[in-house]
Amino acid sequence: MQRETLGHHISRQFNEELEDIRNRVLAMGGLVEQQLRNAIDSLVQDNSELADDVMTTDYKVNALEVSIDEECVQILARRQPAASDLRLIIAVIKTITDLERIGDEAERVAQKALQLSKVSGIKMPKSSLQHLGEHVLQMMHDALDAFARMDVETAYKVWREDRKVDDEYESIMRQLMTYMMEDARAIPHILEIIWAVRALERIGDRAGNICEYVIYLVKGKDVRHTTAEQMEREVMGHLRRDD
Amino acid sequence: MQRETLGHHISRQFNEELEDIRNRVLAMGGLVEQQLRNAIDSLVQDNSELADDVMTTDYKVNALEVSIDEECVQILARRQPAASDLRLIIAVIKTITDLERIGDEAERVAQKALQLSKVSGIKMPKSSLQHLGEHVLQMMHDALDAFARMDVETAYKVWREDRKVDDEYESIMRQLMTYMMEDARAIPHILEIIWAVRALERIGDRAGNICEYVIYLVKGKDVRHTTAEQMEREVMGHLRRDD
């Protein structure tokens, strides 16, 4: 009996640890989301204070990454998790890497916003930039939501969104190329905008990565490097089994 | 005695598994290195066959990533490794992610080489491109070498190289910007070169990541997000302890 009580106790404690780690990933995600929000606003509203803010909170995200990573390794060493618990830890280790890199991309956008705020008269496709920014912000938000609720259907939907982001990206790039051809003196500044747009597009890719980890976590199957059709079969197979 | 023999047997088998996984990482690294070699050559020698080759071997790298990842999870579940064995598995999981992304960047370079091979008369700073390419190729090679020999001193040296790569990158970018300002019609093509240069620069970053994992593996300390001074103290501390 005593051993059983101990077992229950340990298992409750372990569950609390896993819950804690999930919450910390979501807290890190919330922080990166705020960074991205500020980075987009700093770019389209030409607000250098917001841009500064993104750049000075970067260390918080980095510290969270290192500390969650450390916690995962501790759990692996002490708890020797198996099956879905093990997959959770692996998914967390990968997710926080992508979150941290999304933070880096947000910082890049803010940096470009700062540089652009120093010059005037730059032609900038603000509404398209805003739209792309909101799109990847939503993707990132939904990817974290899918992670929180272990929701493969949402994960799959978000993953598919990335194609639309790529189309938006291509369209903005064409526009910026025209601006460069029209006014050679603006080229260095438009290149700054191009880097910001590229960073936003990469954030969409990384939100897609997080969705792949969610599907791996729930389904126990690695869906990286699969086509949309294979991915859909995987996810739909899951839905059928649940219905 | 019997139990001891069994223990030895299991431990020998486990060591073989770890050795096998290290060898597979190195094999994957060798494949990506070859891809990068071909991508660089395809760009500076205007060789579209080589570029095609890079793009068609991509699936091999992806398959290796998924399979090594799976092997790591199996080992975590079955062997419940601790201390340095656990760190090795974590380092492998992270290293193969970066290797796969280096493969993606090499593919990007090859794609740009293919697009550029279709137009003639494009001004391209070939010798600078070649130099940057060789530099990141060497970094990647040395990072894998440091991984193979668990050599933190080499890892640190390679990690420091990334600054020089960044300087080379900046210098090529300035050159390409001048080309764009001189000839507006060449802008779309020069942008292709810019994406290739950017991909090479990112490979330097990723080689640096691998070096951080090697230091983590050997020293048991996470050195991401640290300054060069902190990193040096860590590595030199290690060297002193070894002397």
Interface residues (C-beta under 8 A of the other chain):
Chain A: Y59 N62 A63 E65 V66 D69 E70 V73 L76 A77 Q80 A82 A83 L86 R87 I90 I93 K94 T97 M177 M180 M181 A184 R185 I187 P188 L191 I194 R198 D222 R224 H225
Chain B: Y59 N62 A63 E65 V66 D69 E70 V73 L76 A77 Q80 A82 A83 L86 R87 I90 I93 K94 T97 M177 M180 M181 A184 R185 I187 P188 L191 I194 R198 D222 R224 H225
